[in-house]
């Protein structure tokens, strides 16, 4: 099973069916915070809605197509992060993440993304990692900017969120940039 210690307080773990209640509770408590940026929030109506999703996440990991990991802070799930997709032909991956509102501003998401960079570039051998963020989501955009990703462009009206279209900002980092020290502070790949 996938487990990755980020630091003494934060770890990443592959969710199991036993995590359905806790995942649902975090989303339910953060609906107003998450809904402007994530199109699936309204679909989460009960812990049972996570049954097939967790099964898909486990299959994604088993099929070596990336993973979705719970961000666990001192034993409690506070968000999710993962590789939405891996393109093995071009050795590319795309990172996505969300974090509970009361956990923002503590460096948790930045630390988790830094860990995914280590996993992507050091363990998977990727050549390129992207992060795509809705243009008005300034808190989420601050993470790739802080970690040294390049802003590569804007996809106009690329995502439909609850009756409106939002532009998406594309951030990228290559293996060469990563190995030159961009985004690596405190990172190391030690998957268990």
N, C-alpha and C positions, 0 to 999 in steps of 0.2 A: 504494500500500500504506500502511496505517496505521502511523505512527511518531510518538511523542510524547515529547519529552525532558522528564522531570520535574525533574531537577537534573543536576549534572555527573556523578554516578555512576549514576543510575537513569533508565531510559527504559521506555516501554511500546511494544510492537510486536505486530502481529497475527501469531500463529504460522502457520507454513507446514508442509508435510509434512516439510521438512528438520529441523524442531524435534521430531519425534516421539520420538527417542531421549532427548534431553535432558529433555523434559517427563516422559516415563515415569520416568527416573532420579530426578528430583526427587520425584515422587509416591512411588515405591518406597522411597526413603530416608526418607520422612516418613509412612509409613503409620500408625504408632502415634499420631503427632501429629495427622493429618488425619481419621482414621477416626471419632472420636467426633462429628464435626460435619458430615461430608460423605457423603451416601448412595452416591456413585458410586465410592468408593475401591477396594472389593473387585472392581469390574468392570474395573479397570485391571490386566491380567495380562501385557501385553507392549506394546512400542512400537506394534505393529500395531493395538492397540485405539484408538489416536488417529487412525487414517486417516479414518474416517467422522466423528469428532468435529471434527477440524480442517476437513474439508470443510464441515460444518454451520456452524462458526464463520465461515468465509470467505463462505458464502452469507448468513449473518445480516448481516455487514458490507455485502456487495454489495446486499442488499435494504433497506438503511437501517433495520434493526431493532435497532441496537445493535452491540456488538462484544465480543469476549473478547480480552484482550491479555495477553501474557506480561510479567511484571515482570522486566526485565533489569538486573542490577546488575553493572557493569563487565564486560559481555559474557556473563554467565551468568544463565540463567533461575532465579529464586528464588521464583516464585509466579505467580499469575494474578489478574486483576481485569477486570471488565467490567460492561456493562449487560446483565443477564439478559434484560430485555425492555424495549421502549419502547412506550408507549401514546400514539400520535400524536393520537388524538381528544381525550384529556384532557391531553396534553403531560406525561406522567409517565414516570419511569424508575426501575428498581430496580438498585442496585449490589450486586455480590457479589465476594468476594475470598478468597484463601487465600495463605499465606506459609510458606516452609520454617521449621522450628523454629529453626534456627541463625541466622536473619535477624530474628527477633522482637526487639523492644525497641530498634530502631535508627531508628524513625520512618519506615520504608519504606512500610508499608501506609498510614499517615496521609498521607504525601506523595502516594501514588498515588491515594487517595480524593479528596484535595484537587484533584488534576488532573482526575479524572472529574467533579467538581462544575463546574469551569471548562468542560469540554467539554459537559456536559449543559446548563448554564444559558446559557453564552455562545455555543456553536457550534450545538447542537441547538435552543436556545430553549425548553427544558423549563420547566414551571411548578412541578414538584414532583419530588423525588428521595427514594426510600426506601432504607433498608438494613434487612434483616431478619436477626436473629441468634438462634441457640438461646440460651435464657435462661441456662444454666450456662456459656456460653462468654464468660467475663469479659474475656479479652484482646481478643477480637474486638469485644465491646460497647464497650470503652474507646475505640475509634476514632471511631464517630459521636458519642459523648459528648464526646470531646476537641474535635471539629470543630464543635460547636454544634448538632448535630441535636437535635430534640425527641423525647423518648421519648413515643410516642403511645398505646401500649397493648401488651397481651400477647394473643397468639392461643394459647389453651389447647390443648395436645397437637396442634399443627398440623403437625408433621413426624415421620415415622417413620424412626428411625435404628437399624438393626440390632437389631430386636426390642423397641425401646422408643419411646415417644412423648415428644417434648420440646416445651415451650412455646417460642414464638417472640416475641421482643421486636421491635416495629416502631418504627423511628426515621424521622422525616421532616424535610425541609427544603424550603421554598418558594423560588421565585425572589426574592420580596421580601426574605426573610431573607438570602439569599445576597448580594443587591445592597446590603444594609445592612452588609455586611462579615463576616457569619457564615461561617466556613470558608474564607475567601479568602486568607489569608496565603501569599504566595509563589505564588499561582495565576495563571495566564494561559493563554489558549487559543491555541496555535500548532501546530495539527495539520499534519503534512507528509504 
